[in-house]
């Protein structure tokens, strides 16, 4: 029974690690997108200020 529990615990741990990595990648992609959008917004505002 102890071996079975060890296998289950290890498997759950591995699956949680995969989920954690997927969430981290998702968050990093969204952060990169937000940074890119903020750079575009800053340039847009800068161009607007120069015109007026």
C-alpha distance matrix in Angstrom:
0.0 3.8 5.5 5.1 6.3 8.7 10.0 10.6 12.2 14.2 15.4 16.5 18.2 20.0 21.1 22.4 24.2 25.9 27.0 28.3 30.3 31.7 32.9 34.4 36.3 37.5 38.8 40.5 42.2 43.5 44.7 46.6 48.1 49.2 50.7 52.6 53.9 55.0 56.9 58.6 59.5 61.0 63.1 64.2 65.3 67.0 69.0 69.9 71.3 73.3 75.0 76.1
3.8 0.0 3.8 5.4 5.1 6.2 8.7 9.9 10.4 12.2 14.1 15.3 16.3 18.2 19.9 20.9 22.3 24.4 25.6 26.5 28.5 30.2 31.3 32.5 34.6 36.0 37.1 38.6 40.6 41.9 42.8 44.7 46.5 47.5 48.8 50.8 52.2 53.2 55.0 56.9 57.8 59.1 61.2 62.5 63.6 65.1 67.2 68.2 69.4 71.4 73.2 74.3
5.5 3.8 0.0 3.8 5.5 5.0 6.2 8.6 9.8 10.5 12.2 14.2 15.2 16.4 18.3 19.9 20.9 22.6 24.3 25.5 27.0 28.7 30.2 31.4 33.0 34.7 36.0 37.3 39.1 40.7 41.7 43.3 45.2 46.4 47.7 49.5 51.0 52.2 53.8 55.6 56.8 58.1 60.0 61.4 62.6 64.1 66.0 67.2 68.5 70.4 72.2 73.4
5.1 5.4 3.8 0.0 3.8 5.4 5.2 6.2 8.6 9.9 10.6 12.3 14.2 15.4 16.5 18.3 19.9 21.2 22.6 24.2 25.9 27.2 28.6 30.2 31.8 33.1 34.6 36.2 37.7 39.2 40.5 42.2 43.7 45.0 46.5 48.2 49.6 50.9 52.7 54.3 55.4 56.9 58.8 60.0 61.2 62.9 64.7 65.8 67.2 69.2 70.8 72.0
6.3 5.1 5.5 3.8 0.0 3.8 5.4 5.0 6.0 8.4 9.7 10.4 12.0 14.1 15.2 16.2 18.1 19.9 20.9 22.1 24.2 25.6 26.7 28.2 30.1 31.4 32.6 34.3 36.1 37.3 38.4 40.3 41.9 43.0 44.5 46.4 47.7 48.8 50.7 52.4 53.3 54.7 56.9 58.0 59.1 60.8 62.8 63.7 65.0 67.0 68.7 69.8
8.7 6.2 5.0 5.4 3.8 0.0 3.8 5.5 5.1 6.0 8.4 9.9 10.4 12.1 14.2 15.2 16.3 18.3 19.9 20.7 22.4 24.3 25.6 26.6 28.5 30.2 31.3 32.6 34.6 36.1 37.0 38.7 40.6 41.7 42.9 44.9 46.4 47.4 49.1 51.0 52.0 53.3 55.3 56.7 57.8 59.3 61.3 62.5 63.7 65.6 67.4 68.6
10.0 8.7 6.2 5.2 5.4 3.8 0.0 3.8 5.5 5.2 6.0 8.6 9.8 10.5 12.2 14.1 15.2 16.6 18.4 19.8 21.1 22.7 24.3 25.6 27.1 28.7 30.2 31.5 33.1 34.8 36.0 37.5 39.2 40.6 42.0 43.6 45.1 46.5 48.1 49.7 51.0 52.4 54.2 55.5 56.9 58.4 60.2 61.4 62.8 64.6 66.3 67.7
10.6 9.9 8.6 6.2 5.0 5.5 3.8 0.0 3.8 5.5 5.1 6.1 8.5 9.9 10.5 12.1 14.1 15.4 16.4 18.1 20.0 21.1 22.5 24.2 25.8 27.0 28.5 30.2 31.7 33.0 34.4 36.2 37.6 38.9 40.5 42.2 43.4 44.8 46.6 48.2 49.2 50.8 52.7 53.8 55.1 56.8 58.6 59.6 61.1 63.0 64.6 65.9
12.2 10.4 9.8 8.6 6.0 5.1 5.5 3.8 0.0 3.8 5.5 5.2 6.1 8.6 9.9 10.5 12.2 14.3 15.3 16.2 18.3 20.0 20.9 22.3 24.3 25.7 26.7 28.3 30.3 31.5 32.5 34.4 36.1 37.1 38.6 40.5 41.9 42.9 44.8 46.6 47.5 48.8 51.0 52.2 53.2 54.9 56.9 57.9 59.1 61.2 62.9 64.0
14.2 12.2 10.5 9.9 8.4 6.0 5.2 5.5 3.8 0.0 3.8 5.5 5.0 6.1 8.6 9.8 10.5 12.4 14.3 15.1 16.5 18.5 19.9 20.9 22.6 24.4 25.6 26.8 28.7 30.3 31.3 32.9 34.7 36.0 37.2 39.0 40.6 41.8 43.4 45.2 46.4 47.6 49.6 51.0 52.2 53.6 55.6 56.8 58.1 59.9 61.7 63.0
15.4 14.1 12.2 10.6 9.7 8.4 6.0 5.1 5.5 3.8 0.0 3.8 5.4 5.1 6.2 8.6 9.8 10.7 12.4 14.1 15.4 16.7 18.5 20.0 21.3 22.7 24.4 25.8 27.2 28.9 30.2 31.7 33.3 34.8 36.2 37.8 39.2 40.7 42.3 43.9 45.1 46.6 48.4 49.6 51.0 52.6 54.4 55.5 57.0 58.8 60.5 61.8
16.5 15.3 14.2 12.3 10.4 9.9 8.6 6.1 5.2 5.5 3.8 0.0 3.8 5.4 5.1 6.1 8.5 9.9 10.5 12.1 14.2 15.3 16.4 18.2 19.9 21.0 22.4 24.2 25.7 27.0 28.3 30.2 31.6 32.8 34.4 36.2 37.4 38.7 40.6 42.1 43.1 44.7 46.7 47.8 49.0 50.7 52.6 53.5 55.0 57.0 58.5 59.8
18.2 16.3 15.2 14.2 12.0 10.4 9.8 8.5 6.1 5.0 5.4 3.8 0.0 3.8 5.5 5.1 6.1 8.7 9.9 10.3 12.3 14.3 15.2 16.3 18.4 19.9 20.9 22.4 24.3 25.7 26.6 28.4 30.2 31.3 32.6 34.6 36.0 37.1 38.8 40.7 41.7 43.0 45.0 46.3 47.4 49.0 51.0 52.1 53.3 55.3 57.1 58.3
20.0 18.2 16.4 15.4 14.1 12.1 10.5 9.9 8.6 6.1 5.1 5.4 3.8 0.0 3.8 5.4 5.0 6.3 8.7 9.8 10.6 12.5 14.3 15.3 16.6 18.5 20.0 21.1 22.7 24.5 25.7 27.0 28.8 30.3 31.5 33.1 34.8 36.1 37.6 39.3 40.6 42.0 43.8 45.1 46.5 48.0 49.8 51.0 52.5 54.2 55.9 57.4
21.1 19.9 18.3 16.5 15.2 14.2 12.2 10.5 9.9 8.6 6.2 5.1 5.5 3.8 0.0 3.8 5.3 5.1 6.3 8.6 9.9 10.6 12.4 14.3 15.4 16.6 18.5 20.0 21.3 22.8 24.4 25.9 27.2 28.8 30.4 31.8 33.2 34.7 36.4 37.8 39.0 40.7 42.5 43.6 45.0 46.7 48.4 49.4 51.0 52.9 54.4 55.8
22.4 20.9 19.9 18.3 16.2 15.2 14.1 12.1 10.5 9.8 8.6 6.1 5.1 5.4 3.8 0.0 3.8 5.4 5.0 6.0 8.6 9.8 10.5 12.2 14.2 15.2 16.4 18.2 19.9 21.0 22.3 24.2 25.7 26.8 28.4 30.2 31.4 32.7 34.6 36.2 37.1 38.6 40.7 41.8 43.0 44.7 46.6 47.5 48.9 50.9 52.6 53.8
24.2 22.3 20.9 19.9 18.1 16.3 15.2 14.1 12.2 10.5 9.8 8.5 6.1 5.0 5.3 3.8 0.0 3.8 5.4 5.0 6.2 8.6 9.8 10.4 12.3 14.2 15.3 16.4 18.3 20.0 20.8 22.4 24.3 25.6 26.8 28.6 30.2 31.3 32.9 34.7 35.9 37.2 39.1 40.5 41.8 43.2 45.1 46.3 47.6 49.4 51.2 52.6
25.9 24.4 22.6 21.2 19.9 18.3 16.6 15.4 14.3 12.4 10.7 9.9 8.7 6.3 5.1 5.4 3.8 0.0 3.8 5.5 5.2 6.2 8.7 9.9 10.6 12.4 14.3 15.4 16.6 18.5 19.9 21.2 22.7 24.4 25.8 27.2 28.7 30.3 31.8 33.3 34.7 36.2 37.9 39.1 40.7 42.2 43.8 45.1 46.7 48.3 49.9 51.5
27.0 25.6 24.3 22.6 20.9 19.9 18.4 16.4 15.3 14.3 12.4 10.5 9.9 8.7 6.3 5.0 5.4 3.8 0.0 3.8 5.5 5.1 6.2 8.6 9.9 10.5 12.3 14.2 15.4 16.6 18.3 20.0 21.2 22.6 24.3 25.9 27.0 28.5 30.4 31.8 32.8 34.6 36.4 37.4 38.8 40.6 42.3 43.2 44.8 46.8 48.2 49.6
28.3 26.5 25.5 24.2 22.1 20.7 19.8 18.1 16.2 15.1 14.1 12.1 10.3 9.8 8.6 6.0 5.0 5.5 3.8 0.0 3.8 5.4 5.2 6.2 8.7 9.9 10.6 12.3 14.3 15.4 16.3 18.3 20.0 21.0 22.4 24.4 25.7 26.8 28.6 30.4 31.3 32.7 34.8 36.0 37.1 38.7 40.7 41.7 43.1 45.0 46.7 48.0
30.3 28.5 27.0 25.9 24.2 22.4 21.1 20.0 18.3 16.5 15.4 14.2 12.3 10.6 9.9 8.6 6.2 5.2 5.5 3.8 0.0 3.8 5.4 5.0 6.1 8.6 9.9 10.5 12.3 14.3 15.1 16.4 18.4 19.9 20.9 22.5 24.3 25.6 27.0 28.7 30.1 31.4 33.1 34.6 36.0 37.3 39.2 40.5 41.9 43.6 45.3 46.8
31.7 30.2 28.7 27.2 25.6 24.3 22.7 21.1 20.0 18.5 16.7 15.3 14.3 12.5 10.6 9.8 8.6 6.2 5.1 5.4 3.8 0.0 3.8 5.5 5.2 6.2 8.7 9.9 10.6 12.4 14.2 15.4 16.6 18.4 20.0 21.2 22.6 24.4 25.9 27.2 28.6 30.3 31.9 33.0 34.6 36.2 37.8 39.0 40.7 42.4 43.9 45.4
32.9 31.3 30.2 28.6 26.7 25.6 24.3 22.5 20.9 19.9 18.5 16.4 15.2 14.3 12.4 10.5 9.8 8.7 6.2 5.2 5.4 3.8 0.0 3.8 5.4 5.0 6.2 8.6 9.9 10.6 12.2 14.2 15.3 16.4 18.3 20.0 21.0 22.4 24.4 25.8 26.7 28.4 30.4 31.4 32.7 34.4 36.2 37.1 38.7 40.7 42.2 43.4
34.4 32.5 31.4 30.2 28.2 26.6 25.6 24.2 22.3 20.9 20.0 18.2 16.3 15.3 14.3 12.2 10.4 9.9 8.6 6.2 5.0 5.5 3.8 0.0 3.8 5.4 5.1 6.1 8.6 9.9 10.4 12.2 14.2 15.2 16.4 18.3 19.9 20.9 22.5 24.4 25.5 26.8 28.7 30.1 31.3 32.7 34.7 35.9 37.2 39.0 40.8 42.2
36.3 34.6 33.0 31.8 30.1 28.5 27.1 25.8 24.3 22.6 21.3 19.9 18.4 16.6 15.4 14.2 12.3 10.6 9.9 8.7 6.1 5.2 5.4 3.8 0.0 3.8 5.5 5.1 6.2 8.6 9.8 10.5 12.3 14.2 15.3 16.5 18.4 19.9 21.2 22.7 24.3 25.7 27.3 28.6 30.2 31.6 33.2 34.6 36.2 37.8 39.4 41.0
37.5 36.0 34.7 33.1 31.4 30.2 28.7 27.0 25.7 24.4 22.7 21.0 19.9 18.5 16.6 15.2 14.2 12.4 10.5 9.9 8.6 6.2 5.0 5.4 3.8 0.0 3.8 5.5 5.2 6.3 8.6 10.0 10.7 12.4 14.3 15.5 16.6 18.4 20.1 21.3 22.5 24.4 26.0 27.0 28.6 30.3 31.8 32.9 34.6 36.4 37.8 39.3
38.8 37.1 36.0 34.6 32.6 31.3 30.2 28.5 26.7 25.6 24.4 22.4 20.9 20.0 18.5 16.4 15.3 14.3 12.3 10.6 9.9 8.7 6.2 5.1 5.5 3.8 0.0 3.8 5.4 5.1 6.0 8.6 9.8 10.4 12.2 14.2 15.2 16.3 18.3 19.9 20.8 22.3 24.4 25.5 26.6 28.3 30.2 31.2 32.6 34.6 36.2 37.4
40.5 38.6 37.3 36.2 34.3 32.6 31.5 30.2 28.3 26.8 25.8 24.2 22.4 21.1 20.0 18.2 16.4 15.4 14.2 12.3 10.5 9.9 8.6 6.1 5.1 5.5 3.8 0.0 3.8 5.4 5.0 6.1 8.6 9.8 10.5 12.3 14.2 15.2 16.5 18.5 19.8 21.0 22.7 24.3 25.6 26.9 28.8 30.2 31.5 33.1 35.0 36.5
42.2 40.6 39.1 37.7 36.1 34.6 33.1 31.7 30.3 28.7 27.2 25.7 24.3 22.7 21.3 19.9 18.3 16.6 15.4 14.3 12.3 10.6 9.9 8.6 6.2 5.2 5.4 3.8 0.0 3.8 5.4 5.1 6.2 8.7 9.9 10.6 12.3 14.3 15.5 16.7 18.4 20.0 21.4 22.6 24.4 25.8 27.3 28.6 30.4 31.9 33.4 35.1
43.5 41.9 40.7 39.2 37.3 36.1 34.8 33.0 31.5 30.3 28.9 27.0 25.7 24.5 22.8 21.0 20.0 18.5 16.6 15.4 14.3 12.4 10.6 9.9 8.6 6.3 5.1 5.4 3.8 0.0 3.8 5.4 5.0 6.2 8.6 9.8 10.4 12.2 14.2 15.3 16.3 18.2 20.0 20.8 22.3 24.1 25.7 26.7 28.4 30.3 31.7 33.1
44.7 42.8 41.7 40.5 38.4 37.0 36.0 34.4 32.5 31.3 30.2 28.3 26.6 25.7 24.4 22.3 20.8 19.9 18.3 16.3 15.1 14.2 12.2 10.4 9.8 8.6 6.0 5.0 5.4 3.8 0.0 3.8 5.4 5.1 6.2 8.6 9.8 10.5 12.4 14.3 15.2 16.4 18.5 19.8 20.9 22.4 24.4 25.5 26.8 28.7 30.4 31.8
46.6 44.7 43.3 42.2 40.3 38.7 37.5 36.2 34.4 32.9 31.7 30.2 28.4 27.0 25.9 24.2 22.4 21.2 20.0 18.3 16.4 15.4 14.2 12.2 10.5 10.0 8.6 6.1 5.1 5.4 3.8 0.0 3.8 5.5 5.1 6.2 8.6 9.9 10.7 12.5 14.3 15.4 16.8 18.4 20.1 21.1 22.8 24.4 25.9 27.3 29.1 30.8
48.1 46.5 45.2 43.7 41.9 40.6 39.2 37.6 36.1 34.7 33.3 31.6 30.2 28.8 27.2 25.7 24.3 22.7 21.2 20.0 18.4 16.6 15.3 14.2 12.3 10.7 9.8 8.6 6.2 5.0 5.4 3.8 0.0 3.8 5.4 5.1 6.1 8.6 9.9 10.6 12.3 14.2 15.5 16.4 18.3 19.9 21.2 22.5 24.4 25.9 27.3 29.0
49.2 47.5 46.4 45.0 43.0 41.7 40.6 38.9 37.1 36.0 34.8 32.8 31.3 30.3 28.8 26.8 25.6 24.4 22.6 21.0 19.9 18.4 16.4 15.2 14.2 12.4 10.4 9.8 8.7 6.2 5.1 5.5 3.8 0.0 3.8 5.4 5.1 6.1 8.6 9.8 10.3 12.1 14.2 15.1 16.3 18.1 19.9 20.8 22.3 24.3 25.8 27.1
50.7 48.8 47.7 46.5 44.5 42.9 42.0 40.5 38.6 37.2 36.2 34.4 32.6 31.5 30.4 28.4 26.8 25.8 24.3 22.4 20.9 20.0 18.3 16.4 15.3 14.3 12.2 10.5 9.9 8.6 6.2 5.1 5.4 3.8 0.0 3.8 5.5 5.1 6.2 8.7 9.8 10.5 12.4 14.2 15.3 16.4 18.5 19.9 21.1 22.7 24.6 26.1
52.6 50.8 49.5 48.2 46.4 44.9 43.6 42.2 40.5 39.0 37.8 36.2 34.6 33.1 31.8 30.2 28.6 27.2 25.9 24.4 22.5 21.2 20.0 18.3 16.5 15.5 14.2 12.3 10.6 9.8 8.6 6.2 5.1 5.4 3.8 0.0 3.8 5.5 5.2 6.3 8.7 10.0 10.8 12.4 14.4 15.4 16.7 18.5 20.1 21.4 23.0 24.9
53.9 52.2 51.0 49.6 47.7 46.4 45.1 43.4 41.9 40.6 39.2 37.4 36.0 34.8 33.2 31.4 30.2 28.7 27.0 25.7 24.3 22.6 21.0 19.9 18.4 16.6 15.2 14.2 12.3 10.4 9.8 8.6 6.1 5.1 5.5 3.8 0.0 3.8 5.4 5.0 6.2 8.6 9.9 10.4 12.3 14.1 15.3 16.4 18.3 20.0 21.3 22.9
55.0 53.2 52.2 50.9 48.8 47.4 46.5 44.8 42.9 41.8 40.7 38.7 37.1 36.1 34.7 32.7 31.3 30.3 28.5 26.8 25.6 24.4 22.4 20.9 19.9 18.4 16.3 15.2 14.3 12.2 10.5 9.9 8.6 6.1 5.1 5.5 3.8 0.0 3.8 5.4 4.9 6.1 8.6 9.7 10.4 12.1 14.2 15.1 16.3 18.3 20.0 21.3
56.9 55.0 53.8 52.7 50.7 49.1 48.1 46.6 44.8 43.4 42.3 40.6 38.8 37.6 36.4 34.6 32.9 31.8 30.4 28.6 27.0 25.9 24.4 22.5 21.2 20.1 18.3 16.5 15.5 14.2 12.4 10.7 9.9 8.6 6.2 5.2 5.4 3.8 0.0 3.8 5.4 5.1 6.3 8.6 9.9 10.5 12.4 14.2 15.4 16.6 18.6 20.4
58.6 56.9 55.6 54.3 52.4 51.0 49.7 48.2 46.6 45.2 43.9 42.1 40.7 39.3 37.8 36.2 34.7 33.3 31.8 30.4 28.7 27.2 25.8 24.4 22.7 21.3 19.9 18.5 16.7 15.3 14.3 12.5 10.6 9.8 8.7 6.3 5.0 5.4 3.8 0.0 3.8 5.5 5.2 6.1 8.6 9.8 10.6 12.2 14.3 15.5 16.8 18.8
59.5 57.8 56.8 55.4 53.3 52.0 51.0 49.2 47.5 46.4 45.1 43.1 41.7 40.6 39.0 37.1 35.9 34.7 32.8 31.3 30.1 28.6 26.7 25.5 24.3 22.5 20.8 19.8 18.4 16.3 15.2 14.3 12.3 10.3 9.8 8.7 6.2 4.9 5.4 3.8 0.0 3.8 5.4 5.0 6.1 8.4 9.9 10.4 12.2 14.2 15.5 16.8
61.0 59.1 58.1 56.9 54.7 53.3 52.4 50.8 48.8 47.6 46.6 44.7 43.0 42.0 40.7 38.6 37.2 36.2 34.6 32.7 31.4 30.3 28.4 26.8 25.7 24.4 22.3 21.0 20.0 18.2 16.4 15.4 14.2 12.1 10.5 10.0 8.6 6.1 5.1 5.5 3.8 0.0 3.8 5.4 5.2 6.0 8.6 9.8 10.6 12.3 14.4 15.7
63.1 61.2 60.0 58.8 56.9 55.3 54.2 52.7 51.0 49.6 48.4 46.7 45.0 43.8 42.5 40.7 39.1 37.9 36.4 34.8 33.1 31.9 30.4 28.7 27.3 26.0 24.4 22.7 21.4 20.0 18.5 16.8 15.5 14.2 12.4 10.8 9.9 8.6 6.3 5.2 5.4 3.8 0.0 3.8 5.5 5.0 6.1 8.5 9.9 10.6 12.5 14.6
64.2 62.5 61.4 60.0 58.0 56.7 55.5 53.8 52.2 51.0 49.6 47.8 46.3 45.1 43.6 41.8 40.5 39.1 37.4 36.0 34.6 33.0 31.4 30.1 28.6 27.0 25.5 24.3 22.6 20.8 19.8 18.4 16.4 15.1 14.2 12.4 10.4 9.7 8.6 6.1 5.0 5.4 3.8 0.0 3.8 5.4 5.2 6.2 8.7 10.0 10.9 12.8
65.3 63.6 62.6 61.2 59.1 57.8 56.9 55.1 53.2 52.2 51.0 49.0 47.4 46.5 45.0 43.0 41.8 40.7 38.8 37.1 36.0 34.6 32.7 31.3 30.2 28.6 26.6 25.6 24.4 22.3 20.9 20.1 18.3 16.3 15.3 14.4 12.3 10.4 9.9 8.6 6.1 5.2 5.5 3.8 0.0 3.8 5.4 4.9 6.1 8.6 10.0 10.8
67.0 65.1 64.1 62.9 60.8 59.3 58.4 56.8 54.9 53.6 52.6 50.7 49.0 48.0 46.7 44.7 43.2 42.2 40.6 38.7 37.3 36.2 34.4 32.7 31.6 30.3 28.3 26.9 25.8 24.1 22.4 21.1 19.9 18.1 16.4 15.4 14.1 12.1 10.5 9.8 8.4 6.0 5.0 5.4 3.8 0.0 3.8 5.4 5.2 6.3 8.8 10.3
69.0 67.2 66.0 64.7 62.8 61.3 60.2 58.6 56.9 55.6 54.4 52.6 51.0 49.8 48.4 46.6 45.1 43.8 42.3 40.7 39.2 37.8 36.2 34.7 33.2 31.8 30.2 28.8 27.3 25.7 24.4 22.8 21.2 19.9 18.5 16.7 15.3 14.2 12.4 10.6 9.9 8.6 6.1 5.2 5.4 3.8 0.0 3.8 5.5 5.2 6.4 9.0
69.9 68.2 67.2 65.8 63.7 62.5 61.4 59.6 57.9 56.8 55.5 53.5 52.1 51.0 49.4 47.5 46.3 45.1 43.2 41.7 40.5 39.0 37.1 35.9 34.6 32.9 31.2 30.2 28.6 26.7 25.5 24.4 22.5 20.8 19.9 18.5 16.4 15.1 14.2 12.2 10.4 9.8 8.5 6.2 4.9 5.4 3.8 0.0 3.8 5.5 5.3 6.6
71.3 69.4 68.5 67.2 65.0 63.7 62.8 61.1 59.1 58.1 57.0 55.0 53.3 52.5 51.0 48.9 47.6 46.7 44.8 43.1 41.9 40.7 38.7 37.2 36.2 34.6 32.6 31.5 30.4 28.4 26.8 25.9 24.4 22.3 21.1 20.1 18.3 16.3 15.4 14.3 12.2 10.6 9.9 8.7 6.1 5.2 5.5 3.8 0.0 3.8 5.4 5.4
73.3 71.4 70.4 69.2 67.0 65.6 64.6 63.0 61.2 59.9 58.8 57.0 55.3 54.2 52.9 50.9 49.4 48.3 46.8 45.0 43.6 42.4 40.7 39.0 37.8 36.4 34.6 33.1 31.9 30.3 28.7 27.3 25.9 24.3 22.7 21.4 20.0 18.3 16.6 15.5 14.2 12.3 10.6 10.0 8.6 6.3 5.2 5.5 3.8 0.0 3.8 5.6
75.0 73.2 72.2 70.8 68.7 67.4 66.3 64.6 62.9 61.7 60.5 58.5 57.1 55.9 54.4 52.6 51.2 49.9 48.2 46.7 45.3 43.9 42.2 40.8 39.4 37.8 36.2 35.0 33.4 31.7 30.4 29.1 27.3 25.8 24.6 23.0 21.3 20.0 18.6 16.8 15.5 14.4 12.5 10.9 10.0 8.8 6.4 5.3 5.4 3.8 0.0 3.8
76.1 74.3 73.4 72.0 69.8 68.6 67.7 65.9 64.0 63.0 61.8 59.8 58.3 57.4 55.8 53.8 52.6 51.5 49.6 48.0 46.8 45.4 43.4 42.2 41.0 39.3 37.4 36.5 35.1 33.1 31.8 30.8 29.0 27.1 26.1 24.9 22.9 21.3 20.4 18.8 16.8 15.7 14.6 12.8 10.8 10.3 9.0 6.6 5.4 5.6 3.8 0.0
